Amino acid sequence: MLPIRAAFIFLAITNATYAQTPRNYPYAELEGRVEDFRFIRNWRSYYWRQDCTMLVRDDAGKVHRVISREPTPWAGHRLGTTYTGQAVDWTKQPRVKIVGVRAIDRQPEEFYDIKLDATETITAFIMRVDDRDFYVNNWFHRWGDDTDRKMLKHYANDLPNYTVYGYLTGIAAPFDAEGKALLAKHPDTSIYHGRVVPAKNEIGYEVRVLHLLGRNKKTARYEIMHGDPNTIEKLDGNAPPEVKKK
């Protein structure tokens, strides 16, 4: 197991490299009934991550593999994903609505012990069960020009689970005037946390900043440079007993 600091640096470099990788992931929407559901809680180096996967049969009878995005760790904080806590009886094969991309939007492109075909897999950004949110992805990066724009409308609301994080260039919408002023005030910022809001511009949306995060060049520390730190979820770093014994 990597030491905590080394693991964090490795993930930071991996995420940064992943963020710069060109993509053209097709936008996907899916409705149907769940035929199989699996939730996974997995210890990864220094934090617990949660994932889920399901098989969904659409109204035409085709079965689709759906997977979640993994949580995004950053300096002891969790920048999404969000599970709402909705209780679901999966044995009753509830009806679901999925918004996401037809691709494996994970790094590396794998999902535990399940063999995936990228052309037959949907990575979900929003899962709704019986029209209620079960899961929301909060990390935005570039998926492709068409998909980037289409995704914005789904997040342009005031619901608490729909705030978004990402690298500064990782979202199609520009920052609003106040956000641009905050970025000028905090030049060490590399990650934003905000809300997508309607705007009168070519995109139709802009980002309202809630937090700015980055590495302070003077102290070399990762810091929340703007916004209340207590309102960003902390990582669950309580290691399992077998890891604590090592």
Solvent accessible surface area in square Angstrom, and as a share of the most:
residue,aa,sasa,rsa
1,M,149,0.67
2,L,83,0.41
3,P,90,0.57
4,I,116,0.59
5,R,149,0.54
6,A,43,0.33
7,A,2,0.02
8,F,19,0.08
9,I,64,0.32
10,F,117,0.49
11,L,13,0.06
12,A,28,0.22
13,I,108,0.55
14,T,31,0.18
15,N,39,0.20
16,A,42,0.33
17,T,87,0.51
18,Y,23,0.09
19,A,19,0.14
20,Q,132,0.59
21,T,63,0.37
22,P,127,0.80
23,R,31,0.11
24,N,131,0.67
25,Y,33,0.12
26,P,76,0.48
27,Y,47,0.18
28,A,9,0.07
29,E,108,0.48
30,L,13,0.06
31,E,78,0.35
32,G,0,0.00
33,R,121,0.44
34,V,1,0.00
35,E,72,0.32
36,D,68,0.35
37,F,40,0.17
38,R,89,0.33
39,F,98,0.41
40,I,21,0.11
41,R,123,0.45
42,N,43,0.22
43,W,44,0.15
44,R,56,0.20
45,S,32,0.21
46,Y,19,0.07
47,Y,0,0.00
48,W,36,0.13
49,R,34,0.12
50,Q,29,0.13
51,D,0,0.00
52,C,0,0.00
53,T,1,0.00
54,M,0,0.00
55,L,49,0.24
56,V,0,0.00
57,R,100,0.37
58,D,28,0.14
59,D,111,0.57
60,A,98,0.76
61,G,34,0.32
62,K,102,0.43
63,V,56,0.32
64,H,13,0.06
65,R,52,0.19
66,V,0,0.00
67,I,0,0.00
68,S,0,0.00
69,R,12,0.04
70,E,22,0.10
71,P,3,0.02
72,T,15,0.09
73,P,10,0.06
74,W,16,0.06
75,A,34,0.26
76,G,38,0.37
77,H,22,0.10
78,R,20,0.07
79,L,0,0.00
80,G,7,0.07
81,T,4,0.02
82,T,33,0.19
83,Y,53,0.20
84,T,49,0.29
85,G,70,0.68
86,Q,23,0.10
87,A,98,0.76
88,V,33,0.19
89,D,72,0.37
90,W,48,0.17
91,T,123,0.72
92,K,157,0.66
93,Q,81,0.36
94,P,13,0.08
95,R,75,0.27
96,V,1,0.00
97,K,77,0.33
98,I,2,0.01
99,V,10,0.05
100,G,0,0.00
101,V,0,0.00
102,R,68,0.25
103,A,7,0.06
104,I,9,0.05
105,D,0,0.00
106,R,6,0.02
107,Q,74,0.33
108,P,69,0.44
109,E,101,0.45
110,E,101,0.45
111,F,1,0.00
112,Y,66,0.25
113,D,110,0.57
114,I,35,0.18
115,K,201,0.85
116,L,42,0.21
117,D,78,0.40
118,A,41,0.32
119,T,94,0.55
120,E,81,0.36
121,T,2,0.01
122,I,1,0.00
123,T,0,0.00
124,A,0,0.00
125,F,0,0.00
126,I,1,0.00
127,M,0,0.00
128,R,64,0.23
129,V,2,0.01
130,D,89,0.46
131,D,100,0.52
132,R,148,0.54
133,D,29,0.15
134,F,19,0.08
135,Y,0,0.00
136,V,0,0.00
137,N,0,0.00
138,N,5,0.02
139,W,15,0.05
140,F,3,0.01
141,H,5,0.02
142,R,94,0.34
143,W,2,0.01
144,G,10,0.10
145,D,115,0.60
146,D,85,0.44
147,T,3,0.02
148,D,6,0.03
149,R,112,0.41
150,K,85,0.36
151,M,0,0.00
152,L,1,0.00
153,K,112,0.47
154,H,31,0.14
155,Y,0,0.00
156,A,26,0.20
157,N,45,0.23
158,D,117,0.60
159,L,92,0.46
160,P,109,0.68
161,N,43,0.22
162,Y,1,0.00
163,T,20,0.12
164,V,0,0.00
165,Y,13,0.05
166,G,0,0.00
167,Y,42,0.16
168,L,54,0.27
169,T,102,0.59
170,G,8,0.07
171,I,8,0.04
172,A,18,0.14
173,A,4,0.03
174,P,53,0.33
175,F,21,0.09
176,D,22,0.11
177,A,86,0.66
178,E,123,0.55
179,G,0,0.00
180,K,117,0.49
181,A,64,0.49
182,L,25,0.13
183,L,35,0.17
184,A,82,0.64
185,K,147,0.62
186,H,38,0.17
187,P,109,0.68
188,D,35,0.18
189,T,12,0.07
190,S,46,0.30
191,I,5,0.03
192,Y,0,0.00
193,H,11,0.05
194,G,0,0.00
195,R,34,0.13
196,V,1,0.01
197,V,16,0.09
198,P,99,0.63
199,A,24,0.19
200,K,216,0.91
201,N,58,0.30
202,E,132,0.59
203,I,39,0.20
204,G,26,0.25
205,Y,48,0.18
206,E,45,0.20
207,V,0,0.00
208,R,111,0.40
209,V,16,0.09
210,L,59,0.30
211,H,9,0.04
212,L,0,0.00
213,L,0,0.00
214,G,1,0.01
215,R,102,0.37
216,N,33,0.17
217,K,165,0.70
218,K,196,0.83
219,T,70,0.41
220,A,51,0.39
221,R,170,0.62
222,Y,62,0.24
223,E,56,0.25
224,I,32,0.16
225,M,34,0.15
226,H,57,0.26
227,G,31,0.30
228,D,70,0.37
229,P,64,0.40
230,N,131,0.67
231,T,91,0.53
232,I,4,0.02
233,E,104,0.47
234,K,123,0.52
235,L,25,0.12
236,D,60,0.31
237,G,48,0.46
238,N,100,0.51
239,A,18,0.14
240,P,15,0.09
241,P,92,0.58
242,E,107,0.48
243,V,25,0.14
244,K,124,0.52
245,K,173,0.73
246,K,189,0.80
